[in-house]
Amino acid sequence: MKIARYLIVIPMLVAVSGVASAEEKKPAEEKAFATGVIDLGVVVSDIEASVKFYTEGIGFTEQTGFSVGGDFGRDAGLADNVPLDIRVLTLGDEAGGTKLKLMQTPGVKNKKSDNTFIHSQLGYSYITIMVTDTTQAVKRLAAIGVKPLAKGPVALPKGFPEGIYLTVVRDPDGNVVELVGPKK
C-alpha cells in the first residue's frame, strides 16, 4: 500500500456532478488533480455508532481501513503524536467513489463543533449526498432510529429542479448530512 493513497484529508464538502469539470477536460499533462473526487476525514466520538449510521443508515460500504503511527501524524502536521486507526467507507464505486474516513482518538479530549445550524460556526458545516430515492433513504435511517430534522423531506423551492427533495439528518456526533433526490 502506498502511503500517499492513505493521507488523511481535512473534512470538506463534496459536490457531486455528472458533468465533467474543466479540469477533467484538460489533457493529462495539464491536469493539476489526479481525481475529481475528494476524501473526507471525520473524527468521531463513537466509531461503531458512526460506522453503523453511515453504512446501515446512509448506504456507504466499509472497505479495508488503515492505521498511521503518531510520529507520521505529527510529522505531516495532522495530529499531535496520536496514532490513528481509520475506518474507510465508500459511496459508489470503491476505486472512484467518495471515501469517508472515520477515526476515533481514545484518550484525547475532543472539542465538539457547534452544528446547531450550518451557519453556527465557520468551517465545514455539512455534507450533501445525492440519492436515487429519498423515500428509501428515509426508511433506511428510520430502521436505525434516525429521523429527518424539521419537516423533511421537503421539496426544493421554485427555481430548482422539480420533484427533488431535501432531507436533513444528523450523524451520531450531530454533524449535518443532507440527502437530495427524488421520491419514488
N, C-alpha and C positions, 0 to 999 in steps of 0.2 A: 504494500500500500504506500502510495506517495503521500508525504505529509502535506503537500500543497492542497491535495484533494480534501483534506480534513481541517483546514483552518476554520476557526470559529468566526462568524461574521456578526457584527453588531446588529440587533434587530432592525429590520427595515420593512416597509410596506411593499407588498408585491402586487403590481398591477398586471393583470392577465389580459392579453390581447391576441386575437387571431391574425392581426395584420403585422407583417414584417416591419421592423423598425428600420430607420435609415442606416443604422449601424449594421444590421443583418444583411442589407443590400450591397454593402461595400465589398470589394474583392478581399479575399482572405488576408493579403499582406497589409491592407489598410485598417482592418478591424482592431479596435482597442480592447475588446472584450471577447473572451473565449466562449461565452454563452450569454444569452439574453435573460437567463434565469438567475435569481439570487437565492442564497440560503438565508434562513432566519434563525438566529440563535436566541433562546429564551431561557433565563434562569428561573426555575420554578421552586415552590416550597415543598411540593409533594410529587415526586416524579411519577409514581404509579397512578395517582389520580389524574395527572396531566396526560400521561400516555393513554389512559382509558378515554378521557374526554376527546382527544384528537383522533384516536383510532376508531373507537366504537361510536362516538357522537358525531364527529365531523366526517370521517371516512378516510383518513390518512392510513398508510400501510407502514408498519415498522420494518426497517431494514437493519442490517448489521451496524451496530454502533461502534464507538471507539473511545479510547482514553488518551489523555495527554498528561504528562507529568507537570508538577508545579513549576519546575525550572523552565519548561518550554513556555508556559503561560506567562511567566514573569519576563522572560527574555523577549517575547513577542509583544508585551505590553497589554495583554488581555486579562491577566489575573495576577493577584498578589501572592505568588508562590503556592497557589491552591491547585492540587491535582483535580482534573475534571473527567468524569465519566459521562459521555454524551450518548443519548438515545436519539437515533436518526429516524425520522418519519418522512415519508414522501407522499406527495399529492400528484397523481398522474404517473406517467412513465418514470420508472426508477432512474434511468440514465439521464433523462432530460427534464424531469419534474421538479417542482419546488421541494426543497428539503427544509424541514423544521427540525432544528437541533435543540433538544431539551436537555437541560442539565440541572442537577441539584447540588448545592455546595454545603454538605454537612459540616457543622462546626463553625460556619460563617454566619454572622448576623446580617441578613439581607434587609435592605430598606425597601418597603413596599411602595410601588408607584401609586399616584393618585389618578385612578381611572374612572372617577365619578362620571365624567363626560369626556369626550375626545379632546375638548379644549381646556381641561383642568390643569394641564401642565405642558411644558414644552417637551419636545422629543417625539419619538414614535408612539403613536396612540392606538392604532388598531390594524388588523389585517383584514383584507377582503378576499373571500373565496367565492369564485363563480361556481354555481351548482346547476345541474340539469333539471332538478326537480325540488323546489322549495318544500313541498308537502312531505316528500320522503325524508329530506334533511331534518325537518322539524320532528318527524316521527322517530328518527334515529336518536336525536337529542333527548326526546321525551323518555325513551327507553332507559336512559341513564340518569333521569331526573333533572334534565336541564330544560328550562322554559325560556321562550323569547322574552326580551325586555319590552316594556311598554305595550304597544298594540300590535307588535309584529306577529306575522309578516304583514308588511304594508306595501301597497302598490307604489311604484315610483311615481313622482308627480308629473304633471303635464310637461311636455317638452323632452321627456326621457322616453326610452323605448316602452311601448305599451305591453302589458302582460308580464312585466318583470317586477319581482317583489324583493324587498329588503327585509331580512330577518337579522336582528342583532341579539347576540348571546354573550355571556361571559365565560371564560375558562375558569378552572379552579382557583386561580390567583386573581381573578377579577379583570383580566385583560379582555378588551373588546374584540369580538370576532363578528364580522359582517358576512352574511351569506346572501348572495344575489343570484336570482334566477327565476324562471317561470314556475307556476303551479301546474301540476299535471293531475 
